[in-house]
Amino acid sequence: MKHAIFCLLLLATCLQAEVKLPAIFSDGMVLQQAQLVRIWGTADVGEDVKVTFADQSHSSLTDPTGKWSLTLNPMNANAQPADLVVTGKNTITLKNVLVGEVWICSGQSNMQWTVQQAGKAQEEIAAANSPQIRMYNVERSPSMTPQADCKGMWKEATSANVGEFSAVGYFFGRHLHQVLKVPVGLINTSWGGTRVEAWTSREALEERPCAAEMLTDWKDAVAKWDGPKELAAFDQRKAEWQARVKKIDTENAKLPVDKKLPKPQAPRPPEDPTKTPHHPSVLFNGMVAPLVPYAIKGVIWYQGESNQRRAFQYQELLPTMINDWRKQWVDAFSFYIVQLANYGNSKPMTTEPGAPDTWAELQEAQTLTAQTLDKCGIAIINDIGEQNDIHPKNKQEVGRRLALLALAQDYGKSGAEYCGPLYLSSVVQGDKIRVQFTHTGSGLKTRDGGEPKSFQIAGADQKWAWAKAKIDGSEVVVWSDDVPQPIGVRYAWASWPEGANLMNAEGLPASCFRTDDFLPSTLGVVSPFKEAPPAKPVPVKP
């Protein structure tokens, strides 16, 4: 018996003494070039841990909690992979390690969308043969508390693997690799249907007054949650629904096809508020915190669809998240945002001028964030959306436009324009308004060669009218005979802006914008528990 106990104690001691690394440090990883690179892990208390890579060797003693951390000196990109060796009472050898450019790819479904779901999927998969492009897919795992590790694996961009890569991330990284000729590491931490507050730390949200009501509502939801009671109520709703469907099926069996009755939507099962990916901070805790402080160059972000009903609040929530991540990493890294693509789910989508549109308000929030925070940028894609699909297939162009931002602002490749026209200012000139832009490149033009479309104009009475517009050098002049004293202009102000065609000569589309300061429709909506359904387009009267 004593011998058995001794063996168990010895085994426990050995296990405790093992040097361990977070999963992000594994075979095939890519380390950031030209920066200090932190390596960290756990071992026995007081253990001396040594890391050797290339021509460097560094040591660290574990602290009283068994944690250790050390820093590699800045390195140049390597074309040939090498081994990284970690030695303590045991030895870990990480093989096939590269040094190059590392970017985090995050957001909701349009970032999660894989290469095999994108346009020309089979062609792209067959052509993939870039072992110097690697992606680490973070396993989706919400958590109510910050985690030290996350599951995942580094994989090379080959035909066998690339189908499961984030499409936007892969096409972004591929363009960087083709231009920079260095390895590219991509860390994909994304989850479809998620909200920006789930990706933000609790501490950061608690500092923002705009998040107070939301946090209170979630606290109440957790306090009121009663699993057995909720499940019993759901079973009752489901039984009632099944009975109605059965009755309708019986009736429909007697009716012709064009007279059949519609079936009600099935009830949704209850969701534990502590286990949902929508709870504030749970994705930061489970899918971002474990990555800190892995050295990166920057972040690309494609998210916002799930926050559109709180678009005005997003003007504060998105910068809060960006600043939070930068604070966590102690690094003001670059952050590039994909503006939501144009999207509509009915036809025709023509709307009355001035109709409220939460989608456009969310696009505005994204643009304002990119224009006001340092080292930010926005990839405008309102020319490649799909009317009936919230997931546009052309992820190649999304990745390319993100890469244009990075190449110009991070790597000095500024030979050509890298962003579509963004609203700068405007001036009223009699019955017209003259609009100025940044990023006009070598000139403004329209996609179809015609007059600029999708402009509307209003006076102080806030009555909007469709407007005429013309390009005048690097500016656009807007007017309407119905608005003799205009004060505001809007462009492409709709989820599906019919005819929006303004762009620069480099082929990059202009962002939607408004020059007015009228109150937005989402003002004051600050909790997902109190969201109203998005306003539907109002058909134009004949």
LUMZAFI-186099 format. One line per 2 residues: their letters; for each residue x, z, y of C-alpha. Coordinates in steps of 0.001 Angstrom, whole numbers. Last residue first. Example, Ala and Ser with C-alpha at 12.3 -4.5 7.8 and 13.67 -1.06 7.14 Angstrom:
<sites>
SA = 13670,7140,-1060 | 12300,7800,-4500
</sites>
This chain:
<sites>
PK = -45660,-58242,54767 | -45017,-54481,54782
VP = -41499,-53547,53759 | -41480,-51362,50684
VP = -40483,-47720,51282 | -37464,-46739,49237
KA = -37910,-43518,47244 | -36712,-40211,48638
PP = -34616,-38227,46182 | -36540,-35491,44349
AE = -36366,-32162,46191 | -33540,-29737,45505
KF = -34287,-26019,45509 | -32541,-24849,42338
PS = -29627,-27204,43069 | -28907,-25054,46145
VV = -27884,-25992,49691 | -30607,-28271,51041
GL = -30467,-27420,54757 | -29762,-30943,55982
TS = -30468,-33450,53201 | -32604,-35804,55331
PL = -29900,-36168,57972 | -30518,-35035,61588
FD = -29908,-37786,64140 | -26298,-38020,65342
DT = -26146,-41811,65561 | -23114,-44025,64826
RF = -23954,-44604,61174 | -21736,-45909,58418
CS = -21573,-47859,55161 | -18015,-48761,54283
AP = -16660,-52231,54912 | -15650,-54297,51892
LG = -12058,-55214,50923 | -11428,-58962,50670
EA = -8111,-59111,52541 | -9892,-60843,55424
NM = -11821,-57649,56077 | -15371,-57063,54903
LN = -18974,-57168,56086 | -21508,-58476,53546
AG = -24391,-56049,53136 | -27184,-58434,52091
EP = -29510,-55868,50570 | -28125,-52350,50802
WS = -28883,-50755,47404 | -28448,-47008,47930
AW = -29251,-47584,51579 | -27531,-47425,54963
AY = -25544,-50640,54671 | -24799,-50388,58395
RV = -26381,-48083,60947 | -26348,-48343,64723
GI = -27361,-45867,67424 | -28166,-45592,71142
PQ = -30123,-48751,71867 | -32018,-49449,75093
PV = -33804,-52793,74616 | -34690,-52117,70956
DD = -37145,-54776,69716 | -34926,-57660,70814
SW = -32286,-56291,68479 | -28551,-55830,68934
VV = -25175,-55375,67204 | -21684,-56522,68241
VE = -18986,-56163,65584 | -15308,-55612,66391
SG = -11946,-56935,65195 | -12448,-60295,66896
DI = -16127,-60511,67807 | -18180,-60519,64619
KA = -21893,-60953,65158 | -24913,-58819,64479
KA = -28703,-59036,64494 | -30669,-55898,63892
WA = -33384,-54533,61653 | -35302,-51943,63641
WK = -35154,-48168,63734 | -37420,-45862,65693
QD = -35363,-42790,66582 | -37101,-42502,69990
AG = -33635,-42436,71606 | -33133,-46050,70597
AI = -32447,-47558,67205 | -30407,-50237,65418
QF = -30147,-51621,61919 | -27396,-53662,60264
SK = -27716,-54996,56694 | -26264,-58405,57602
PE = -23198,-59912,59272 | -23741,-63631,59976
GG = -22808,-66107,57260 | -19518,-66811,55471
DR = -20760,-65248,52236 | -18418,-62244,52111
TK = -18368,-61794,55847 | -15298,-61646,58035
LG = -13169,-59165,59968 | -9517,-59787,60698
SG = -5945,-59538,59431 | -6525,-55998,58261
TH = -9658,-54483,59796 | -8554,-51108,58497
TF = -9991,-49134,61428 | -13227,-50152,63055
QV = -14905,-50635,66446 | -18617,-51192,67068
RI = -20161,-52786,70178 | -23763,-51812,70829
KD = -26131,-54152,72636 | -28955,-53869,75178
GQ = -26600,-52935,77998 | -23165,-52322,76498
VV = -23293,-49193,74364 | -19920,-48219,72920
SS = -18871,-47531,69354 | -16149,-45701,67445
LY = -14034,-45722,64276 | -16161,-46971,61373
LP = -14078,-47847,58326 | -13080,-51372,57309
GC = -11922,-51658,53659 | -8667,-50093,52541
YE = -5186,-51197,51443 | -4231,-53879,53959
AG = -1007,-55633,52947 | 2743,-54983,53014
SK = 2348,-51240,52810 | 4171,-50491,49550
GY = 5624,-47219,50867 | 5057,-45275,47649
DQ = 2613,-42564,48626 | 433,-44102,51347
AL = 570,-47798,50535 | 922,-47659,46756
AL = -1527,-44787,46515 | -4248,-46507,48530
LA = -3783,-49842,46727 | -3927,-47952,43414
LR = -7410,-46674,44247 | -8448,-50252,44952
RG = -6996,-51424,41646 | -8743,-48704,39654
VE = -12119,-49609,41136 | -11377,-53285,40553
QK = -10719,-52753,36852 | -13757,-50475,36544
NK = -16030,-53479,36869 | -18752,-52158,34568
PH = -20783,-50346,37215 | -22155,-47044,35868
ID = -25345,-46267,37813 | -26880,-49313,36155
NQ = -29930,-51194,37412 | -28632,-52554,40705
EG = -25029,-52847,39631 | -22263,-51902,42040
ID = -19395,-54248,42908 | -19744,-54756,46663
NI = -20208,-51108,47632 | -16784,-50310,46143
IA = -14937,-48516,48940 | -11812,-46664,47789
IG = -11317,-43703,50096 | -8200,-41957,51314
CK = -6706,-38503,51639 | -3235,-37366,52640
DL = -4559,-35218,55490 | -8260,-34374,55560
TQ = -10559,-35833,58232 | -10994,-39481,57250
AT = -11290,-38968,53490 | -13761,-36123,53959
LT = -15828,-38165,56412 | -15946,-41029,53909
QA = -17174,-38844,51063 | -19846,-37256,53241
EQ = -20993,-40702,54409 | -21315,-41873,50790
LE = -23455,-38788,50137 | -25679,-39652,53118
AW = -25986,-43205,51821 | -27201,-41922,48454
TD = -29595,-39441,50082 | -31459,-42262,51816
PA = -34014,-41602,54523 | -35797,-44773,55714
GP = -34499,-45819,59141 | -35134,-49488,58590
ET = -37939,-49973,56057 | -36529,-50708,52655
TM = -35741,-53778,50553 | -35010,-52634,47015
PK = -37061,-55346,45301 | -36667,-54343,42570
SN = -36101,-50893,41137 | -33206,-48710,40030
GY = -30806,-49158,42891 | -27045,-48743,43129
NA = -24287,-49477,45614 | -21055,-47874,44443
LQ = -20241,-44274,45309 | -17060,-43916,47356
VI = -14061,-43395,45098 | -11923,-40611,46528
YF = -8149,-40372,46733 | -6287,-37050,46973
SF = -2591,-36891,47791 | -762,-33636,47117
AD = -677,-30734,49591 | 1121,-28541,47050
VW = 787,-24841,46332 | -891,-25974,43082
QK = -3792,-23547,43495 | -3853,-24122,47261
RW = -4019,-27877,46779 | -6852,-27428,44306
DN = -8755,-25227,46758 | -8173,-27624,49655
IM = -9711,-30435,47611 | -12607,-28256,46447
TP = -13432,-27061,49957 | -13126,-30609,51285
LL = -15797,-31645,48724 | -18102,-28683,49390
EQ = -18247,-29061,53172 | -19477,-32628,53572
YQ = -21170,-32064,50204 | -23639,-29757,51991
FA = -24936,-32825,53831 | -25303,-34685,50527
RR = -27346,-32020,48767 | -29656,-34478,46987
QN = -26576,-36652,46360 | -24691,-33946,44473
SE = -25057,-35375,40958 | -23949,-38850,42079
GQ = -20938,-37378,43824 | -17924,-37957,41599
YW = -14963,-40298,41228 | -11728,-38495,42144
IV = -8107,-39650,41972 | -5571,-36848,42231
GK = -1933,-36634,43305 | 1763,-36753,42505
IA = 1619,-34093,39826 | 3702,-31145,38593
YP = 1820,-28914,36135 | 915,-25826,38226
VL = -1942,-25430,37231 | -3283,-27431,34283
PA = -5078,-24477,32662 | -6974,-23893,35952
VM = -8453,-27396,35870 | -10548,-27784,32705
GN = -11915,-24369,31731 | -11968,-22416,34970
FL = -12433,-25406,37280 | -15148,-26595,34949
VS = -16949,-23251,35094 | -16592,-22878,38878
PH = -20301,-23064,39765 | -22624,-23459,36752
HP = -23326,-27119,36011 | -21248,-27364,32819
TK = -23840,-25096,31148 | -22732,-22105,29092
TP = -23464,-19199,31433 | -26810,-20655,32538
DE = -27964,-20840,28881 | -29893,-24080,28720
PP = -33524,-24406,27676 | -34563,-27460,25643
RP = -35988,-30387,27597 | -39623,-31258,27082
AQ = -40308,-34753,25706 | -41621,-37252,28224
PK = -45289,-38093,27926 | -46323,-41232,26010
PL = -47881,-44170,27803 | -51313,-45406,26661
KK = -51658,-48858,25078 | -53794,-51374,26937
DV = -51424,-54374,27019 | -50634,-54019,23310
PL = -54289,-53952,22199 | -55816,-50530,21439
KA = -56891,-48868,18161 | -53411,-47756,17052
NE = -52865,-46581,20629 | -55514,-43872,20201
TD = -53846,-42402,17122 | -50425,-42624,18751
IK = -51856,-40857,21815 | -53139,-37986,19673
KV = -49785,-37652,17915 | -47976,-37684,21262
RA = -50258,-34942,22588 | -49681,-32786,19508
QW = -45929,-33304,19721 | -45970,-32232,23372
EA = -47923,-29076,22573 | -45465,-28233,19800
KR = -42523,-28867,22134 | -43998,-26657,24842
QD = -44493,-23835,22308 | -40981,-24244,20917
FA = -39657,-24149,24487 | -41456,-20881,25181
AL = -39964,-19368,22034 | -36511,-20620,23001
EK = -36779,-19102,26480 | -37915,-15744,25063
PG = -35111,-15697,22485 | -32474,-16582,25125
DW = -33554,-14289,27951 | -31910,-15444,31176
KA = -33151,-13558,34225 | -29757,-12141,35215
VA = -28030,-15503,34696 | -30616,-17312,36817
DK = -30332,-14645,39532 | -26564,-15108,39720
WD = -27094,-18874,39872 | -29491,-18485,42797
TL = -27069,-16181,44585 | -24211,-18644,44179
ME = -26355,-21454,45606 | -27481,-19328,48539
AA = -23872,-18452,49428 | -22422,-21961,49056
CP = -22870,-23081,52684 | -21274,-19828,53848
RE = -17954,-20874,52245 | -15472,-18149,51234
EL = -17310,-17434,47988 | -16818,-21061,46968
AE = -13023,-20799,47225 | -12875,-17587,45191
RS = -15154,-18995,42504 | -12842,-21972,41981
TW = -14186,-25486,42465 | -14926,-28045,39716
AE = -18437,-26674,39042 | -19113,-26888,42791
VR = -18523,-30662,42696 | -21390,-31288,40321
TG = -21375,-32620,36767 | -23368,-35486,35263
GW = -20502,-36823,33167 | -17410,-34699,32615
ST = -13848,-35331,33775 | -10312,-34049,33208
NI = -8156,-37096,32562 | -4459,-36392,33048
LG = -2652,-39701,33631 | 1100,-40146,33172
VP = 2792,-43253,34528 | 6232,-44502,33491
VK = 8114,-46560,36092 | 8009,-50249,37073
LV = 6482,-49435,40486 | 4197,-52484,40726
QH = 3050,-52940,37130 | 3024,-49193,36507
LH = 880,-48482,39552 | -1592,-51186,38498
RG = -1740,-49806,34979 | -2285,-46283,36248
FF = -5331,-47278,38284 | -6670,-49393,35409
YG = -6216,-46458,33038 | -7765,-43855,35308
VA = -10787,-46005,36120 | -11281,-46773,32421
SF = -10828,-43184,31229 | -8992,-43738,27959
EG = -10841,-43892,24623 | -10383,-47675,24217
VN = -6723,-47205,25109 | -5691,-45656,21809
AS = -5199,-48256,19059 | -4682,-51098,21511
TA = -1838,-49160,23084 | -1780,-47003,26200
EK = 155,-44070,24743 | -1522,-40783,23921
WM = -968,-37235,25159 | -3242,-34712,23439
GK = -5862,-32234,24559 | -7071,-28655,24347
CD = -7005,-26419,27386 | -4888,-23372,28168
AQ = -4688,-20361,30475 | -8414,-20087,31162
PT = -10209,-18969,34316 | -13491,-17121,33581
MS = -17065,-18388,33152 | -15795,-21255,31015
PS = -16820,-24875,30547 | -14962,-26922,27898
RE = -14596,-30703,27875 | -11327,-31474,26066
VN = -8712,-32637,28561 | -7694,-36225,27815
YM = -3944,-36690,28342 | -3135,-40299,29147
RI = 101,-42239,28799 | 1432,-45432,30382
QP = 5003,-46063,29211 | 3625,-47241,25850
SN = 2034,-50237,27580 | 556,-52594,24996
AA = -3099,-53050,25856 | -4112,-56706,25529
AI = -6539,-56194,22641 | -8180,-53265,24399
EE = -8613,-55190,27646 | -10129,-58232,25927
QA = -12460,-56064,23873 | -13621,-54170,26958
KG = -14182,-57114,29277 | -16333,-54808,31439
AQ = -16062,-51111,30766 | -17456,-49057,27885
QV = -14395,-49539,25644 | -12222,-48631,28616
TW = -13973,-45286,28866 | -16433,-43846,31361
QM = -15243,-40276,32208 | -14462,-41322,35773
NS = -17902,-42892,36226 | -19379,-39972,34303
QG = -18213,-37139,36547 | -15018,-36355,38406
SC = -11309,-36219,37623 | -8180,-38302,37119
IW = -4984,-36263,37654 | -1892,-38304,38467
VE = 1684,-38190,37161 | 4424,-40651,38174
GV = 7587,-40975,36096 | 9626,-38950,33601
LV = 9064,-39538,29887 | 9015,-37267,26830
NK = 9068,-38859,23360 | 9554,-35611,21468
LT = 8850,-31992,22296 | 11107,-29716,20236
IT = 10012,-26095,19907 | 12556,-23527,18712
NK = 11951,-19948,17538 | 13345,-16628,18727
GT = 13660,-18450,22031 | 14335,-22145,22466
VV = 12388,-24897,24186 | 13723,-28429,23661
LD = 12620,-31511,25592 | 13402,-34733,23748
AP = 13978,-38042,25509 | 12047,-41204,26286
QA = 13891,-44301,27535 | 12858,-45806,30870
NA = 13480,-42596,32760 | 12169,-41801,36223
NM = 14593,-39778,38317 | 14624,-35999,38106
PN = 13977,-33074,40445 | 15368,-29800,39051
LT = 13536,-28132,36205 | 11769,-24864,36965
LS = 11165,-21799,34843 | 8239,-19705,33676
WK = 7718,-16870,31230 | 4750,-14760,30196
GT = 4950,-11871,27748 | 2909,-9453,29855
PD = 5944,-7387,30863 | 7696,-10568,32075
TL = 9490,-13066,29833 | 13114,-13833,30657
SS = 13896,-17362,31844 | 16612,-19920,31111
HS = 17491,-23399,32358 | 19365,-26382,30865
QD = 19528,-29797,32476 | 21297,-33031,31466
AF = 18274,-34542,29682 | 15992,-31599,28917
TV = 16873,-28106,27762 | 14594,-25100,28148
KV = 15784,-21565,27299 | 13637,-18490,26742
DE = 15125,-14984,26780 | 12610,-12525,25325
GV = 11794,-9405,27319 | 8199,-9264,26076
DA = 7721,-11690,23178 | 6841,-15238,24129
TG = 4464,-17111,26427 | 4500,-20380,28342
WI = 5818,-22157,31379 | 7595,-25309,32575
RV = 7539,-26064,36304 | 8887,-29370,37573
LQ = 10549,-29573,40985 | 9817,-33053,42270
AQ = 11483,-36491,42280 | 9761,-37568,39024
QL = 6655,-35975,37564 | 6823,-35291,33827
VM = 5061,-37488,31262 | 4035,-36069,27891
GD = 4545,-37871,24593 | 4850,-34755,22437
SF = 3404,-31637,24030 | 3363,-29566,27192
IA = -311,-30011,28194 | -1117,-27871,25137
PL = 230,-24713,26791 | 3558,-23606,25310
KV = 4428,-20875,22823 | 7621,-19006,21976
EA = 6953,-16964,18882 | 7489,-13211,19168
QL = 3837,-12279,18735 | 3677,-14165,15459
CT = 6810,-12478,14188 | 5546,-9035,15156
AL = 2190,-9683,13479 | 3949,-10808,10296
LL = 6161,-7693,10296 | 3137,-5462,10809
LC = 1330,-7173,7936 | 4381,-6878,5696
FI = 4744,-3162,6477 | 1077,-2572,5703
AH = 1477,-4307,2335 | 4595,-2257,1507
KM = 2806,970,2401 | 0,0,0
</sites>
